[in-house]
Amino acid sequence: MSTVSDDTPARIVGRGWLFPSAVLHELDPEAGRRGRSGRPRRTARDWVVDFTCFLLAVVIGLAAADTLSHDQHTPHSLAVLDQLLGALACGAVWVRRRWPLGLAVAMIPVGLLSNTAGGAAMIALFTLAVHRPLRYVGWIGGVQLALIPLFFWMRPDPDLPYGGAVAFTELLTLTVIGWGMFVRSKRQLMVSLRDRARRAETEARLRAEQAQRLAREAIAREMHDVLAHRLTLLSVHAGALEFRPDAPREEIARAAGVIRESAHEALQDLREIIGVLRAGESDEAGRPQPTLAALDALVAESREAGMKVCLVSRVTDPAVVPASVGRTAYRIAQEGLTNARKHAPGTEVTVEVEGAPGDGLVVTVGNPAPEGDVPSVPGSGQGLIGLTERATLAGGRLEHGVREDGGFQVRAWLPWA
């Protein structure tokens, strides 16, 4: 489906005189000016068409009046009345756009009494077919078709036989109705194409906004998963140095090295994320993304920070796990360790990974209840929301909550085809 560019309304306004006022108003309501009555004003095209219709009605009326002047069977008073009604009907052509239905109804008795109003009656029927639905055209057109034999029985044509005159007028009436319906359908098609183009533009804009929102959410999840882990390591080691200033020199040096390395890694991760925001690079750019095989290194890093971590892996070969599934499992384990470090310090955290192709991959991170009171951490719960979204996007599911022994557990199932 082709879309319409943003400068289409400007082109319509610039060439508005080429469009009928009704169509111009439908295509761009702001482009069509309105008169005092609130209806769209006539465009230059409308004035040309209306003058042509008026001129056509006058020419047909004059031809019919000339026929009346040579008809010996028509009384003079009836001929005068016929021409007066014809003149009024020709003048009424100028209001055909405002009252198409009323004019077409009024032309039924006028056309039956006046021969010179025949042209105006045809134009009124054509206008009705253009501006009103089929049900109105069917009723009015049907009445006019039914009255044509009565008209020629009352006013025989001096040049044509009765049957020929009736057949010709019936055919002409049907042609006018069909032409009007064709013009109406063409206008409706033009308006419908414009509506479809507008909907396509709106849908494209919504899709772009949704893609941007999803990209921002993915980046936010990545920032939370990565930076939260690094910063909690920094907090643990900095706290150890603060509360144990008399620690052996080797432990102080080791803690300082971990702090320096974690700060370097956090800075590198932050630099990559900012690079994605600036240059629009893919999520796979920069350093290789962690997979399930990197889970051992994550656990070792947490143990170096002083955590008690027990890793139970029942996956024979972590390298065969799909990269996207392994990366999601790694982030879930990383966030679980980060939460345990913040909310249950000093407890032993158990990380279990098991699964097989076809059965899926199950990642469980649990810890017992901490001893004593633990101060609340601002922003708690945001990481679990991000993990739930991450697991859902991967086609899996994630559950978390308090265990029966008072501890906390995060359990996720991820598809493994």
C-alpha positions as CSV (number, residue, x, y, z in Angstrom):
1,M,0.0,0.0,0.0
2,S,1.4,3.3,-1.0
3,T,1.5,6.1,1.6
4,V,0.9,9.8,1.1
5,S,3.7,12.2,1.8
6,D,3.5,15.0,4.3
7,D,3.2,17.7,1.6
8,T,0.0,16.2,0.2
9,P,-2.3,18.6,2.0
10,A,-0.2,21.5,0.7
11,R,-0.6,20.1,-2.9
12,I,-4.3,19.8,-2.4
13,V,-4.5,23.4,-1.1
14,G,-2.4,24.6,-4.0
15,R,-4.6,22.9,-6.6
16,G,-7.9,23.1,-4.7
17,W,-9.6,24.8,-7.6
18,L,-9.3,21.4,-9.5
19,F,-11.4,19.6,-6.9
20,P,-15.2,19.7,-6.2
21,S,-15.8,21.5,-2.9
22,A,-17.3,18.3,-1.3
23,V,-14.3,16.2,-2.3
24,L,-11.9,18.8,-1.2
25,H,-13.5,19.0,2.2
26,E,-13.4,15.2,2.6
27,L,-9.7,15.0,1.5
28,D,-8.6,17.8,3.7
29,P,-11.2,19.5,5.9
30,E,-8.9,22.4,6.7
31,A,-8.3,23.1,3.0
32,G,-11.9,23.6,2.0
33,R,-13.1,27.1,3.1
34,R,-16.6,27.4,4.5
35,G,-19.2,30.0,3.8
36,R,-21.6,31.7,6.1
37,S,-23.9,28.7,6.2
38,G,-21.1,26.4,7.3
39,R,-21.0,24.5,4.0
40,P,-17.9,24.3,1.8
41,R,-17.6,27.2,-0.6
42,R,-17.7,26.5,-4.4
43,T,-14.3,26.1,-6.0
44,A,-13.4,27.4,-9.4
45,R,-14.3,24.0,-10.8
46,D,-17.7,24.1,-9.1
47,W,-18.5,27.5,-10.7
48,V,-17.5,26.2,-14.2
49,V,-19.6,23.0,-13.8
50,D,-22.6,24.9,-12.3
51,F,-22.6,27.4,-15.1
52,T,-22.3,24.7,-17.7
53,C,-25.2,22.8,-16.1
54,F,-27.3,26.0,-16.1
55,L,-26.4,26.8,-19.7
56,L,-27.3,23.2,-20.7
57,A,-30.7,23.5,-18.9
58,V,-31.4,26.8,-20.6
59,V,-30.5,25.4,-24.1
60,I,-32.7,22.4,-23.6
61,G,-35.5,24.7,-22.3
62,L,-35.2,27.0,-25.3
63,A,-35.4,24.1,-27.7
64,A,-38.5,22.8,-25.9
65,A,-40.0,26.3,-25.9
66,D,-39.4,26.5,-29.7
67,T,-41.3,23.2,-30.1
68,L,-44.2,24.6,-28.0
69,S,-44.5,27.6,-30.3
70,H,-45.1,25.3,-33.3
71,D,-47.5,23.0,-31.4
72,Q,-51.1,23.8,-32.4
73,H,-52.5,21.5,-29.8
74,T,-51.0,23.3,-26.8
75,P,-53.0,26.3,-25.5
76,H,-51.2,29.6,-25.2
77,S,-51.8,29.8,-21.4
78,L,-50.3,26.3,-20.9
79,A,-47.3,27.3,-23.0
80,V,-46.7,30.4,-20.9
81,L,-47.0,28.4,-17.7
82,D,-44.7,25.7,-19.2
83,Q,-42.0,28.3,-20.0
84,L,-42.4,30.1,-16.6
85,L,-41.9,26.8,-14.7
86,G,-38.9,26.0,-17.0
87,A,-37.3,29.3,-16.2
88,L,-37.7,28.8,-12.5
89,A,-36.3,25.2,-12.9
90,C,-33.3,26.5,-14.7
91,G,-32.6,29.1,-12.0
92,A,-33.0,26.4,-9.3
93,V,-30.0,24.6,-10.9
94,W,-27.7,27.0,-8.9
95,V,-28.9,25.5,-5.6
96,R,-28.6,21.9,-6.6
97,R,-25.5,21.3,-4.4
98,R,-27.2,22.6,-1.3
99,W,-30.5,20.8,-1.6
100,P,-30.0,17.9,-4.1
101,L,-32.8,15.7,-2.6
102,G,-35.3,18.6,-2.3
103,L,-34.6,19.8,-5.8
104,A,-35.0,16.3,-7.3
105,V,-38.3,15.9,-5.4
106,A,-39.6,19.3,-6.6
107,M,-38.7,18.5,-10.2
108,I,-41.1,15.5,-10.3
109,P,-44.3,17.6,-10.5
110,V,-42.5,20.4,-12.3
111,G,-41.2,18.1,-15.0
112,L,-44.6,16.5,-15.4
113,L,-46.2,19.9,-16.1
114,S,-43.4,21.7,-17.9
115,N,-41.7,20.4,-21.1
116,T,-39.1,23.2,-20.9
117,A,-38.0,22.0,-17.4
118,G,-36.8,18.7,-18.7
119,G,-33.1,19.7,-18.9
120,A,-33.2,21.0,-15.3
121,A,-35.0,17.8,-14.1
122,M,-32.2,15.7,-15.7
123,I,-29.5,17.8,-14.0
124,A,-31.3,17.5,-10.6
125,L,-31.5,13.7,-11.0
126,F,-27.8,13.6,-11.9
127,T,-26.9,15.7,-8.8
128,L,-29.0,13.5,-6.6
129,A,-27.1,10.4,-7.9
130,V,-23.8,12.1,-7.2
131,H,-24.5,13.5,-3.7
132,R,-26.9,11.0,-2.1
133,P,-26.9,7.2,-1.5
134,L,-28.5,4.7,-3.8
135,R,-31.8,4.4,-1.9
136,Y,-32.7,8.0,-2.6
137,V,-31.8,7.7,-6.3
138,G,-33.8,4.5,-6.6
139,W,-37.0,6.0,-5.2
140,I,-36.8,9.4,-7.1
141,G,-35.5,7.8,-10.3
142,G,-38.1,5.1,-10.2
143,V,-40.9,7.6,-9.8
144,Q,-39.6,9.6,-12.8
145,L,-39.2,6.5,-14.9
146,A,-42.8,5.6,-14.1
147,L,-44.2,9.0,-15.0
148,I,-42.5,9.3,-18.4
149,P,-45.2,7.2,-20.2
150,L,-47.9,9.4,-18.5
151,F,-46.1,12.6,-19.5
152,F,-45.9,11.7,-23.2
153,W,-49.5,10.5,-23.1
154,M,-50.5,13.9,-21.8
155,R,-48.0,15.8,-24.0
156,P,-47.3,13.8,-27.1
157,D,-44.1,14.7,-29.0
158,P,-44.8,16.2,-32.4
159,D,-41.7,14.7,-34.0
160,L,-41.5,11.2,-32.5
161,P,-44.1,8.4,-32.0
162,Y,-45.2,7.6,-28.5
163,G,-43.2,4.4,-28.1
164,G,-40.0,6.0,-29.5
165,A,-40.3,9.1,-27.3
166,V,-40.9,7.0,-24.2
167,A,-38.0,4.6,-24.9
168,F,-35.6,7.4,-25.7
169,T,-36.4,9.4,-22.5
170,E,-36.3,6.2,-20.4
171,L,-32.9,5.4,-21.8
172,L,-31.7,9.0,-21.3
173,T,-32.9,9.0,-17.7
174,L,-31.1,5.7,-16.9
175,T,-27.9,7.0,-18.5
176,V,-28.0,10.1,-16.4
177,I,-28.6,8.0,-13.2
178,G,-25.7,5.7,-14.1
179,W,-23.4,8.5,-14.9
180,G,-24.1,10.2,-11.6
181,M,-23.6,6.9,-9.7
182,F,-20.3,6.5,-11.5
183,V,-19.1,9.9,-10.5
184,R,-20.2,9.3,-6.9
185,S,-18.3,6.0,-6.7
186,K,-15.2,7.6,-8.2
187,R,-15.3,10.3,-5.5
188,Q,-15.8,7.7,-2.8
189,L,-12.8,5.7,-4.1
190,M,-10.7,8.9,-4.0
191,V,-11.7,9.6,-0.4
192,S,-11.2,6.0,0.7
193,L,-7.7,5.9,-0.8
194,R,-6.9,9.0,1.1
195,D,-8.3,7.5,4.3
196,R,-6.3,4.4,3.8
197,A,-3.1,6.4,3.2
198,R,-3.7,8.4,6.4
199,R,-4.2,5.1,8.3
200,A,-1.1,3.7,6.8
201,E,0.9,6.8,7.8
202,T,-0.6,6.6,11.4
203,E,0.2,2.9,11.6
204,A,3.8,3.4,10.3
205,R,4.3,6.2,12.9
206,L,2.9,4.0,15.7
207,R,5.1,1.1,14.6
208,A,8.2,3.4,14.6
209,E,7.3,4.7,18.1
210,Q,6.7,1.2,19.4
211,A,10.1,0.1,18.0
212,Q,11.8,3.0,19.6
213,R,10.1,2.3,22.9
214,L,11.1,-1.4,22.8
215,A,14.6,-0.4,22.0
216,R,14.7,2.0,24.9
217,E,13.3,-0.7,27.2
218,A,15.9,-3.2,26.0
219,I,18.7,-0.8,26.6
220,A,17.3,0.0,30.0
221,R,17.1,-3.7,30.9
222,E,20.7,-4.1,29.8
223,M,21.9,-1.2,31.8
224,H,20.1,-2.4,34.9
225,D,21.4,-6.0,34.5
226,V,25.0,-5.1,33.8
227,L,25.6,-2.0,35.9
228,A,23.7,-3.2,38.9
229,H,25.9,-6.2,39.1
230,R,29.1,-4.2,38.8
231,L,28.1,-1.5,41.2
232,T,27.0,-4.0,43.9
233,L,30.5,-5.6,43.6
234,L,32.0,-2.2,44.1
235,S,29.7,-1.6,47.1
236,V,30.6,-4.9,48.8
237,H,34.4,-4.4,48.5
238,A,34.3,-0.8,49.4
239,G,32.2,-1.7,52.5
240,A,34.8,-4.4,53.4
241,L,37.6,-1.8,53.2
242,E,35.6,0.6,55.3
243,F,34.7,-1.8,58.1
244,R,38.1,-3.6,58.1
245,P,40.8,-1.0,57.9
246,D,43.2,-3.4,59.7
247,A,42.9,-6.2,57.2
248,P,46.0,-7.7,55.9
249,R,47.8,-5.9,53.1
250,E,47.2,-8.7,50.6
251,E,43.4,-8.6,51.2
252,I,43.3,-4.9,50.9
253,A,45.3,-5.1,47.6
254,R,43.0,-7.8,46.3
255,A,39.8,-5.8,47.2
256,A,41.3,-2.7,45.6
257,G,42.0,-4.7,42.5
258,V,38.5,-6.1,42.3
259,I,37.1,-2.5,42.8
260,R,39.4,-1.2,40.0
261,E,38.4,-4.1,37.7
262,S,34.7,-3.7,38.4
263,A,34.8,0.0,37.9
264,H,36.6,-0.5,34.6
265,E,34.1,-3.1,33.5
266,A,31.2,-0.9,34.5
267,L,32.7,2.0,32.6
268,Q,33.2,-0.1,29.5
269,D,29.6,-1.4,29.6
270,L,28.3,2.1,30.1
271,R,30.4,3.3,27.1
272,E,29.0,0.6,24.9
273,I,25.4,1.4,25.9
274,I,25.9,5.1,25.2
275,G,27.4,4.2,21.9
276,V,24.3,2.3,21.0
277,L,22.2,5.3,21.9
278,R,24.3,7.7,19.9
279,A,25.0,5.6,16.8
280,G,22.0,3.3,16.7
281,E,24.3,0.2,16.7
282,S,22.8,-3.2,17.2
283,D,22.7,-4.9,20.6
284,E,25.3,-7.4,19.4
285,A,27.9,-4.7,18.7
286,G,31.0,-4.2,20.8
287,R,32.2,-7.0,23.1
288,P,30.7,-10.5,22.8
289,Q,27.5,-10.9,24.8
290,P,27.7,-13.4,27.6
291,T,26.2,-16.8,27.2
292,L,25.5,-19.7,29.5
293,A,29.1,-20.8,29.2
294,A,30.1,-17.6,31.0
295,L,28.1,-18.5,34.1
296,D,31.1,-20.1,35.8
297,A,33.0,-16.8,35.5
298,L,30.1,-14.9,36.9
299,V,29.9,-17.2,40.0
300,A,33.7,-17.0,40.4
301,E,33.5,-13.2,40.3
302,S,30.8,-13.2,43.0
303,R,32.8,-15.6,45.2
304,E,35.8,-13.3,44.9
305,A,33.5,-10.5,46.2
306,G,32.9,-12.6,49.4
307,M,29.6,-14.2,48.5
308,K,28.7,-17.8,49.2
309,V,27.5,-19.2,45.9
310,C,26.7,-22.8,45.0
311,L,26.4,-23.5,41.3
312,V,24.6,-26.7,40.2
313,S,24.7,-27.2,36.4
314,R,23.0,-30.2,34.9
315,V,23.6,-29.1,31.3
316,T,26.1,-31.4,29.7
317,D,27.5,-28.9,27.2
318,P,26.5,-25.2,27.8
319,A,28.0,-24.3,24.5
320,V,25.2,-26.0,22.6
321,V,22.6,-23.8,24.2
322,P,21.3,-21.2,21.7
323,A,23.0,-17.9,22.2
324,S,19.8,-15.9,22.9
325,V,18.6,-18.5,25.5
326,G,22.0,-18.6,27.1
327,R,22.2,-14.9,27.3
328,T,18.8,-14.6,28.9
329,A,19.7,-17.3,31.4
330,Y,23.0,-15.5,32.2
331,R,21.1,-12.2,32.9
332,I,18.6,-14.0,35.1
333,A,21.4,-15.6,37.2
334,Q,23.3,-12.3,37.3
335,E,20.2,-10.3,38.5
336,G,19.5,-13.1,41.1
337,L,23.0,-12.8,42.5
338,T,22.8,-9.0,42.5
339,N,19.4,-9.1,44.4
340,A,20.8,-11.7,46.9
341,R,23.8,-9.5,47.5
342,K,21.6,-6.5,48.2
343,H,18.7,-8.0,50.1
344,A,20.2,-11.1,51.8
345,P,23.9,-10.4,52.5
346,G,25.9,-13.2,54.0
347,T,23.5,-16.0,52.9
348,E,24.5,-18.8,50.6
349,V,23.0,-18.4,47.2
350,T,22.2,-21.5,45.1
351,V,22.2,-21.3,41.3
352,E,20.7,-24.3,39.5
353,V,20.7,-24.7,35.7
354,E,19.2,-27.8,34.0
355,G,17.5,-28.7,30.8
356,A,17.8,-30.4,27.5
357,P,16.8,-29.7,23.9
358,G,13.0,-30.0,23.6
359,D,12.4,-29.7,27.3
360,G,13.6,-26.2,27.8
361,L,16.1,-24.6,30.1
362,V,15.3,-24.0,33.8
363,V,17.2,-21.4,35.8
364,T,16.7,-21.2,39.6
365,V,18.3,-18.7,41.9
366,G,17.5,-19.0,45.6
367,N,18.7,-18.0,49.0
368,P,17.6,-18.4,52.6
369,A,16.2,-15.6,54.7
370,P,19.0,-13.2,56.0
371,E,19.9,-13.1,59.6
372,G,18.8,-9.8,61.2
373,D,17.3,-6.8,59.6
374,V,18.4,-5.7,56.2
375,P,17.9,-2.0,55.3
376,S,15.6,-1.5,52.3
377,V,17.2,-0.6,49.0
378,P,15.6,2.1,46.9
379,G,14.1,1.0,43.6
380,S,13.6,-2.6,44.7
381,G,11.6,-4.8,42.3
382,Q,12.5,-3.0,39.1
383,G,15.0,-5.7,38.2
384,L,12.5,-8.5,38.6
385,I,10.1,-6.7,36.3
386,G,12.8,-6.4,33.7
387,L,13.6,-10.1,34.1
388,T,10.0,-11.0,33.6
389,E,9.8,-9.0,30.4
390,R,13.1,-10.5,29.2
391,A,11.9,-14.0,29.8
392,T,8.5,-13.3,28.1
393,L,10.2,-11.8,25.1
394,A,12.4,-15.0,24.8
395,G,9.2,-17.1,24.8
396,G,9.5,-18.3,28.4
397,R,8.2,-17.4,31.8
398,L,9.6,-16.3,35.1
399,E,8.2,-16.8,38.7
400,H,9.6,-15.2,41.9
401,G,8.5,-15.1,45.5
402,V,9.2,-16.0,49.1
403,R,9.8,-19.6,49.9
404,E,8.3,-21.6,52.8
405,D,11.5,-21.2,54.8
406,G,11.4,-17.4,54.5
407,G,14.0,-17.3,51.7
408,F,13.5,-15.9,48.2
409,Q,13.6,-17.7,44.9
410,V,13.6,-16.8,41.2
411,R,12.7,-19.6,38.8
412,A,12.6,-19.2,35.0
413,W,11.8,-21.5,32.1
414,L,13.2,-20.7,28.7
415,P,12.4,-22.6,25.4
416,W,15.2,-24.7,24.0
417,A,14.3,-26.1,20.6
